């Protein structure tokens, strides 16, 4: 009996045999999912070669196709010998479209998010430091790609194809829940759930375009991957905040064989919906060669994917508390003035127990669920104070993310001024007690465009004692977040901004634009 047949006999009732209709129906369902999902799974070839001609004035994330100077005359590679004995010249080593070259470069898989705009979801670590990227569909046709957006913290990136590729189909993403929802919704994925994986575990498969299939069960949920050794990390607070999500408990584990050896493999449920994206980076610092980990398409990761699909920076949520281990929750050891937790009335020694129904047991949970809710999102925080349970609604600010990211769609510039959340000051380094007791509410001046009216006005205002100015009012109206700022500034031909020095709140300046 084959291994597959043996497993089927175990999974199905003992009376089942290879001729049992249940076995046949299961087999047909796997084939149906594989056929339907194949156009949504692509192979990705990545080159880090320094021999490519650098692009002139590249835009963020722009990689493009190899320059003609990169691909020298194929005559140079024609075998020696009489002309009648010569065969077709081999492809140039830098031509990633040639299947023969795939084995000489890094390769993996990805899934199609948008077949019209050519947007492909891949693991960030697959394209980190790439010089050129080539994507090939299941029909064997492909295109070079640029990096549309990328985020190391979530280990996710979205590519944009340089040229259209026929035969691609956008994947259907499942509403994944690995724990009970805030309103009692049951998990959609749990131990024992059947999964089907499609990916490219070998260079030969990646070059041909047709993904390999594997199936198995969900082995575990909400796993934390191994942490890097101390030599690779900073201080305790910095490490806590800047670890990637897969080190904070955001992974699932599956035993589908193709996913064990392939990064970016697509993991589907039996309805043909994407439930996870395979990642081989999760066990890099552990003793496992590969743990069969995947990034689950739960609510937090779906928000990240949606942001990257728009080409924007992922802005992780920030409460403004110093978290510590507690009994039955996360203990608050400090609250940063002017940040969401303080505004909502949270206090030192409060015990945080849940965010939007997601149970908090460790500081990692707070960062995973609070950060994953993203900045600007209103959440409900459940906590215990003096033995009495309570709730608070607050709008998350933005956490400082020191891990690499790429965004091709940047915030708008108002007369050359770009702004950001004030909370970035409090989030820096995790030192929440080093700021003024009553910081000025407002938004931080992020940067100014050279030669713009904003740059001239900011220079005339002088330099704050430390860091950057805080904009507290736009045309006399208070602002507390970037959304409010841009809403008040939209379409205006002139503006008056009130600035404050966050370290000396009594220092106030008014500037007029343009």
C-alpha positions as CSV (number, residue, x, y, z in Angstrom):
1,X,0.0,0.0,0.0
2,X,1.3,3.4,-0.9
3,X,2.0,6.0,1.8
4,X,-0.8,8.2,0.6
5,X,-3.3,5.4,0.6
6,X,-2.1,4.3,4.1
7,X,-2.7,7.8,5.4
8,X,-6.1,8.0,3.9
9,X,-7.1,4.8,5.6
10,X,-6.0,6.3,8.9
11,X,-7.8,9.6,8.4
12,X,-11.0,8.1,7.1
13,X,-13.1,5.4,8.9
14,X,-11.2,2.1,9.3
15,X,-13.7,0.4,7.0
16,X,-12.6,2.7,4.1
17,X,-10.5,1.2,1.3
18,X,-9.1,2.6,-1.9
19,X,-12.4,1.8,-3.6
20,X,-14.5,3.6,-0.9
21,X,-16.5,6.5,-2.4
22,X,-15.3,8.7,0.5
23,X,-11.7,8.1,-0.5
24,X,-12.5,8.9,-4.1
25,X,-14.4,12.0,-3.2
26,X,-11.5,13.2,-1.1
27,X,-9.1,12.6,-3.9
28,X,-11.3,14.5,-6.4
29,X,-11.6,17.4,-4.0
30,X,-7.8,17.7,-3.7
31,X,-7.5,17.6,-7.5
32,X,-10.2,20.2,-7.8
33,X,-8.5,22.6,-5.4
34,X,-5.1,22.1,-7.1
35,X,-6.5,22.8,-10.6
36,X,-8.4,25.9,-9.5
37,X,-5.5,27.3,-7.4
38,X,-2.7,26.6,-9.9
39,X,-3.1,29.9,-11.8
40,X,-2.8,31.7,-8.4
41,X,0.6,30.2,-7.5
42,X,3.8,31.5,-9.2
43,X,7.5,30.7,-9.0
44,X,9.9,33.5,-8.1
45,X,13.5,33.7,-9.1
46,X,15.7,36.2,-7.3
47,X,19.2,37.3,-8.2
48,X,21.7,39.2,-6.0
49,X,24.3,39.5,-8.7
50,X,26.3,42.7,-8.6
51,X,26.9,42.4,-12.4
52,X,23.6,44.1,-13.3
53,X,23.8,47.6,-14.6
54,X,22.3,49.9,-11.8
55,X,19.2,51.8,-12.8
56,X,19.6,55.5,-13.2
57,X,17.6,57.5,-10.6
58,X,15.6,54.4,-9.5
59,X,12.2,54.9,-7.8
60,X,11.6,53.1,-4.5
61,X,11.4,49.4,-5.1
62,X,12.3,49.7,-8.8
63,X,14.3,46.8,-10.1
64,X,13.1,46.4,-13.7
65,X,14.5,44.2,-16.4
66,X,18.2,43.6,-17.0
67,X,19.9,46.3,-19.1
68,X,21.0,45.3,-22.6
69,X,24.6,45.8,-21.5
70,X,24.0,43.0,-18.9
71,X,23.1,40.5,-21.5
72,X,26.2,40.3,-23.7
73,X,26.2,38.7,-27.1
74,X,25.3,35.0,-26.9
75,X,28.2,34.3,-29.3
76,X,30.5,34.7,-26.3
77,X,29.0,31.6,-24.8
78,X,28.8,29.5,-28.0
79,X,30.7,26.2,-27.7
80,X,34.0,25.8,-29.5
81,X,34.2,23.6,-32.5
82,X,33.2,23.6,-36.2
83,X,30.1,25.7,-37.0
84,X,28.1,22.6,-38.1
85,X,28.7,21.0,-34.7
86,X,27.6,24.1,-32.8
87,X,24.4,24.0,-30.9
88,X,22.2,26.9,-29.8
89,X,24.0,29.2,-27.4
90,X,23.2,28.8,-23.8
91,X,21.3,31.6,-22.1
92,X,23.2,34.4,-20.5
93,X,23.6,33.7,-16.7
94,X,21.9,37.0,-15.9
95,X,18.8,36.1,-17.9
96,X,16.3,35.1,-15.2
97,X,13.7,34.2,-17.7
98,X,15.7,31.2,-18.8
99,X,14.7,28.0,-16.9
100,X,18.2,26.7,-17.2
101,X,19.4,29.6,-15.0
102,X,17.0,29.1,-12.1
103,X,19.3,26.8,-10.1
104,X,22.0,29.4,-10.0
105,X,19.8,31.9,-8.2
106,X,17.5,32.0,-5.1
107,X,14.0,30.8,-5.8
108,X,10.7,30.3,-4.1
109,X,7.0,30.8,-4.6
110,X,4.3,33.5,-4.3
111,X,0.6,34.0,-4.8
112,X,-1.3,36.3,-7.1
113,X,-3.1,39.1,-5.3
114,X,-4.3,41.0,-8.3
115,X,-4.1,39.6,-11.8
116,X,-5.0,42.8,-13.6
117,X,-2.3,45.0,-11.9
118,X,0.2,42.1,-11.6
119,X,0.5,42.1,-7.8
120,X,2.3,39.1,-6.2
121,X,2.5,38.3,-2.5
122,X,5.8,36.8,-1.4
123,X,7.8,36.5,1.8
124,X,10.0,39.5,2.5
125,X,13.1,37.5,3.2
126,X,12.9,35.9,-0.3
127,X,13.4,39.3,-2.1
128,X,15.5,41.0,0.6
129,X,18.5,42.7,-1.1
130,X,17.4,41.5,-4.6
131,X,18.9,43.1,-7.7
132,X,16.5,41.5,-10.1
133,X,13.3,39.4,-9.6
134,X,11.5,37.3,-12.2
135,X,8.0,35.8,-11.7
136,X,6.7,32.8,-13.8
137,X,3.1,31.6,-13.8
138,X,1.9,28.0,-14.0
139,X,1.6,28.2,-17.8
140,X,5.3,28.9,-18.0
141,X,5.1,32.6,-19.0
142,X,6.6,35.2,-16.9
143,X,7.9,38.8,-16.3
144,X,10.5,40.7,-14.3
145,X,9.0,42.5,-11.3
146,X,9.6,45.5,-9.1
147,X,9.0,45.6,-5.4
148,X,5.7,47.4,-4.9
149,X,5.9,47.4,-1.1
150,X,7.7,45.3,1.5
151,X,7.8,44.9,5.3
152,X,10.4,43.0,7.2
153,X,8.5,43.0,10.4
154,X,5.7,40.8,9.0
155,X,8.0,39.1,6.5
156,X,5.7,40.0,3.7
157,X,6.2,41.8,0.4
158,X,4.2,42.6,-2.7
159,X,5.8,42.6,-6.2
160,X,4.4,44.4,-9.3
161,X,5.0,42.7,-12.6
162,X,6.8,44.9,-15.2
163,X,4.8,43.3,-18.1
164,X,1.4,41.5,-18.1
165,X,1.5,37.7,-17.8
166,X,-1.4,35.8,-19.3
167,X,-3.2,33.0,-17.3
168,X,-2.8,34.4,-13.8
169,X,-5.7,34.4,-11.4
170,X,-6.1,36.3,-8.1
171,X,-6.2,34.1,-5.1
172,X,-9.2,33.9,-2.7
173,X,-8.0,34.7,0.8
174,X,-9.9,33.0,3.7
175,X,-11.1,34.7,6.8
176,X,-8.7,32.8,9.1
177,X,-9.3,32.6,12.8
178,X,-7.0,30.4,14.9
179,X,-8.7,31.2,18.2
180,X,-12.2,32.1,19.4
181,X,-13.4,35.5,18.1
182,X,-14.4,38.4,20.3
183,X,-18.1,37.6,19.6
184,X,-17.7,33.9,20.1
185,X,-16.8,33.1,16.5
186,X,-15.3,29.6,16.3
187,X,-11.8,29.1,14.9
188,X,-11.7,28.4,11.2
189,X,-8.3,26.7,11.5
190,X,-7.3,24.4,14.4
191,X,-5.2,21.4,15.0
192,X,-6.1,18.6,12.6
193,X,-7.6,20.9,9.9
194,X,-6.8,19.6,6.4
195,X,-4.6,21.8,4.3
196,X,-3.3,21.6,0.7
197,X,0.0,23.3,-0.3
198,X,1.3,24.3,-3.7
199,X,4.8,25.6,-4.2
200,X,8.2,25.2,-5.9
201,X,10.5,23.2,-3.6
202,X,13.1,22.6,-6.4
203,X,14.8,24.7,-9.0
204,X,13.5,22.5,-11.7
205,X,9.9,23.1,-10.7
206,X,10.5,26.9,-10.3
207,X,11.9,27.0,-13.9
208,X,9.0,25.0,-15.4
209,X,6.3,27.0,-13.7
210,X,4.1,24.2,-12.5
211,X,3.8,24.1,-8.7
212,X,4.2,20.8,-6.8
213,X,1.4,19.7,-4.5
214,X,1.4,18.4,-1.0
215,X,-1.3,17.9,1.6
216,X,-1.5,17.3,5.3
217,X,-3.0,18.7,8.5
218,X,-2.5,21.8,10.6
219,X,0.0,20.7,13.3
220,X,-0.1,23.7,15.6
221,X,-1.2,27.3,15.8
222,X,0.1,30.6,17.3
223,X,3.7,29.3,17.4
224,X,6.7,31.5,18.1
225,X,9.8,30.9,16.1
226,X,13.2,30.8,17.7
227,X,14.7,34.2,18.7
228,X,18.1,35.4,17.4
229,X,21.1,35.1,19.7
230,X,21.9,38.1,21.9
231,X,24.8,39.2,19.7
232,X,22.3,39.9,16.9
233,X,19.9,42.0,19.0
234,X,19.9,45.2,21.0
235,X,18.7,45.9,24.5
236,X,15.7,44.2,26.1
237,X,13.2,46.9,25.3
238,X,14.4,47.4,21.8
239,X,14.4,43.7,21.1
240,X,10.9,43.3,22.5
241,X,9.5,46.0,20.1
242,X,11.6,45.3,17.0
243,X,11.4,41.5,16.7
244,X,9.5,40.3,13.6
245,X,6.0,39.0,14.1
246,X,7.0,35.4,13.7
247,X,9.0,35.7,16.9
248,X,5.9,37.0,18.7
249,X,3.7,34.1,18.1
250,X,2.1,34.7,14.7
251,X,2.7,31.4,13.0
252,X,1.0,28.2,12.1
253,X,2.7,24.8,11.5
254,X,1.7,22.3,8.9
255,X,3.0,18.9,7.8
256,X,2.3,19.2,4.0
257,X,5.7,18.2,2.6
258,X,6.0,20.7,-0.2
259,X,5.7,23.6,2.3
260,X,8.5,22.2,4.5
261,X,11.1,22.9,1.8
262,X,9.7,25.9,0.1
263,X,9.4,29.6,1.1
264,X,6.3,31.3,-0.2
265,X,4.3,28.1,-0.8
266,X,0.6,28.7,-0.8
267,X,-1.4,26.9,1.8
268,X,-5.1,26.3,1.0
269,X,-8.1,24.9,2.9
270,X,-10.2,22.3,1.2
271,X,-12.5,25.1,-0.2
272,X,-9.5,26.4,-2.2
273,X,-9.0,29.5,-0.1
274,X,-5.6,30.8,0.9
275,X,-5.1,30.2,4.6
276,X,-1.3,30.7,4.9
277,X,2.0,31.6,3.1
278,X,4.9,29.2,3.8
279,X,8.0,30.6,5.4
280,X,11.3,28.9,5.9
281,X,12.9,31.8,7.8
282,X,11.0,31.0,11.0
283,X,13.4,28.3,12.1
284,X,16.6,30.0,11.0
285,X,17.8,30.5,14.6
286,X,16.4,27.3,16.0
287,X,17.7,23.7,15.9
288,X,15.1,22.7,13.2
289,X,16.3,22.6,9.6
290,X,12.7,23.6,8.7
291,X,9.6,23.5,10.8
292,X,6.9,23.7,8.2
293,X,5.8,27.1,9.3
294,X,3.4,29.4,7.5
295,X,2.1,32.9,8.0
296,X,-1.6,32.7,8.7
297,X,-4.1,34.9,6.8
298,X,-5.7,36.0,10.1
299,X,-7.2,39.5,10.6
300,X,-3.8,41.1,11.5
301,X,-1.9,39.7,8.6
302,X,-4.8,40.5,6.2
303,X,-4.6,44.1,7.2
304,X,-0.8,44.0,6.5
305,X,-1.4,42.4,3.1
306,X,-4.1,45.1,2.2
307,X,-1.7,47.9,3.1
308,X,1.2,46.4,1.1
309,X,-1.2,45.9,-1.8
310,X,-1.8,49.7,-1.8
311,X,2.0,50.2,-1.9
312,X,2.1,51.9,1.5
313,X,4.1,51.6,4.7
314,X,2.6,49.3,7.3
315,X,2.0,51.4,10.4
316,X,1.8,49.2,13.4
317,X,-0.4,50.1,16.3
318,X,0.9,51.6,19.6
319,X,-0.8,51.9,22.9
320,X,1.9,53.7,24.8
321,X,2.6,51.4,27.7
322,X,5.5,49.5,29.1
323,X,4.4,45.8,29.2
324,X,5.5,43.1,31.6
325,X,4.5,39.6,32.6
326,X,1.5,39.4,34.8
327,X,-0.8,36.9,36.4
328,X,-3.7,36.4,34.0
329,X,-2.6,39.2,31.7
330,X,0.0,41.9,30.8
331,X,1.0,44.2,33.6
332,X,1.5,47.9,32.8
333,X,4.7,49.2,34.3
334,X,4.5,52.6,32.7
335,X,2.3,54.8,30.6
336,X,3.5,57.4,28.1
337,X,2.0,60.8,28.4
338,X,0.0,62.0,25.4
339,X,-0.3,58.5,23.9
340,X,-3.5,56.5,23.5
341,X,-3.3,54.5,26.8
342,X,-2.9,57.7,28.8
343,X,-5.7,59.5,27.0
344,X,-8.0,56.5,27.6
345,X,-7.1,56.6,31.3
346,X,-5.0,53.5,31.7
347,X,-2.7,53.5,34.6
348,X,0.5,51.9,36.0
349,X,-0.2,48.4,37.5
350,X,-3.4,47.9,35.4
351,X,-3.6,44.3,34.2
352,X,-4.4,44.2,30.4
353,X,-6.4,41.1,29.6
354,X,-7.7,41.5,26.0
355,X,-7.6,43.7,22.9
356,X,-10.7,43.4,20.7
357,X,-11.5,40.0,22.2
358,X,-7.9,38.7,21.7
359,X,-6.7,37.3,25.0
360,X,-3.4,38.8,26.3
361,X,-1.2,36.5,28.3
362,X,2.3,37.9,27.5
363,X,3.9,41.1,26.3
364,X,4.3,39.4,22.9
365,X,0.5,39.1,22.7
366,X,0.1,42.9,23.3
367,X,2.6,43.6,20.5
368,X,1.1,41.1,18.2
369,X,-2.6,42.1,18.6
370,X,-2.1,45.7,19.4
371,X,0.5,46.2,16.6
372,X,-1.4,44.1,14.1
373,X,-4.5,46.3,14.6
374,X,-2.5,49.1,12.9
375,X,-2.3,52.8,13.6
376,X,-5.6,54.8,13.4
377,X,-7.7,51.8,14.4
378,X,-10.2,52.0,17.3
379,X,-9.8,49.0,19.6
380,X,-11.4,48.0,22.9
381,X,-9.0,47.2,25.7
382,X,-10.1,45.0,28.6
383,X,-8.2,45.4,31.9
384,X,-8.4,44.8,35.6
385,X,-7.7,47.5,38.1
386,X,-7.8,46.8,41.9
387,X,-9.5,43.5,41.2
388,X,-12.3,45.0,39.1
389,X,-12.7,44.4,35.4
390,X,-13.1,47.4,33.1
391,X,-13.0,48.4,29.4
392,X,-11.6,51.3,27.5
393,X,-11.9,52.3,23.9
394,X,-8.9,54.0,22.3
395,X,-7.5,54.8,18.8
396,X,-4.1,53.3,18.3
397,X,-1.1,55.6,17.5
398,X,1.9,54.4,15.5
399,X,4.7,52.3,16.8
400,X,8.3,52.9,15.8
401,X,9.4,50.2,13.3
402,X,13.2,50.0,12.9
403,X,13.1,47.0,10.6
404,X,13.4,47.6,6.9
405,X,10.4,48.4,4.7
406,X,9.7,49.7,1.2
407,X,6.8,51.9,0.3
408,X,6.2,53.2,-3.3
409,X,3.2,55.2,-2.2
410,X,4.4,57.9,0.2
411,X,2.2,60.2,2.4
412,X,1.2,63.4,0.6
413,X,3.3,66.6,1.1
414,X,1.4,69.7,2.1
415,X,3.5,72.6,0.7
416,X,6.4,70.3,1.0
417,X,5.8,69.2,4.6
418,X,5.1,65.5,5.5
419,X,3.9,64.7,9.0
420,X,3.6,61.5,11.1
421,X,2.3,60.3,14.5
422,X,3.6,62.1,17.5
423,X,3.8,58.7,19.2
424,X,7.0,57.9,17.3
425,X,8.9,59.9,19.9
426,X,7.5,57.9,22.8
427,X,8.1,54.6,20.9
428,X,11.7,55.3,20.3
429,X,13.9,53.0,22.4
430,X,11.0,52.0,24.6
431,X,11.8,54.7,27.2
432,X,8.3,56.0,28.0
433,X,9.2,58.2,31.0
434,X,11.6,60.6,29.5
435,X,9.2,63.1,28.0
436,X,7.3,66.0,29.4
437,X,4.4,65.2,31.7
438,X,2.1,67.2,29.5
439,X,3.3,66.9,25.9
440,X,1.6,69.1,23.3
441,X,-1.0,67.1,21.4
442,X,-0.4,67.2,17.6
443,X,1.5,65.5,14.8
444,X,5.2,65.3,14.2
445,X,6.9,67.0,11.2
446,X,8.3,63.9,9.5
447,X,10.3,65.6,6.7
448,X,10.3,68.6,4.3
449,X,11.0,68.6,0.6
450,X,14.1,70.7,-0.4
451,X,13.2,74.0,-1.9
452,X,9.6,73.9,-0.9
453,X,7.6,76.6,0.9
454,X,7.4,74.3,3.9
455,X,11.2,74.0,4.1
456,X,11.6,77.8,4.0
457,X,8.9,78.3,6.7
458,X,10.3,75.6,9.0
459,X,13.8,77.2,8.7
460,X,12.5,80.6,9.5
461,X,10.8,79.1,12.6
462,X,14.1,77.8,13.9
463,X,15.2,74.4,15.2
464,X,13.5,72.9,18.3
465,X,15.7,72.0,21.2
466,X,15.5,68.3,20.3
467,X,14.1,66.5,17.2
468,X,11.3,68.0,15.1
469,X,8.5,70.4,15.5
470,X,5.0,69.2,16.5
471,X,2.0,70.7,14.5
472,X,-0.8,71.4,17.0
473,X,-3.3,73.4,14.9
474,X,-4.2,73.8,11.3
475,X,-5.9,77.1,10.6
476,X,-6.7,77.3,14.3
477,X,-8.2,73.8,14.5
478,X,-6.5,71.2,16.7
479,X,-5.0,68.1,15.1
480,X,-4.0,64.9,16.9
481,X,-3.3,62.5,14.1
482,X,-2.2,62.5,10.4
483,X,-5.7,61.8,9.1
484,X,-7.0,65.0,10.8
485,X,-4.1,67.0,9.5
486,X,-4.5,66.0,5.9
487,X,-8.3,66.4,6.0
488,X,-7.9,70.0,7.2
489,X,-5.2,70.8,4.7
490,X,-6.8,69.2,1.7
491,X,-7.4,71.6,-1.2
492,X,-6.3,74.7,0.7
493,X,-4.3,77.4,-1.2
494,X,-2.8,78.7,2.0
495,X,-2.4,77.4,5.6
496,X,-1.5,78.6,9.0
497,X,0.2,76.0,11.2
498,X,0.9,76.3,14.9
499,X,4.1,74.6,15.9
500,X,5.2,73.5,19.4
501,X,8.6,72.2,20.7
502,X,7.7,68.8,22.3
503,X,10.6,69.2,24.9
504,X,9.6,72.8,25.7
505,X,5.8,73.0,25.3
506,X,5.7,76.7,26.1
507,X,7.7,77.4,22.9
508,X,5.1,78.1,20.2
509,X,5.5,79.4,16.7
510,X,3.1,80.2,13.9
511,X,4.0,79.8,10.2
512,X,2.1,80.7,7.1
513,X,2.1,78.6,3.9
514,X,3.1,79.1,1.2
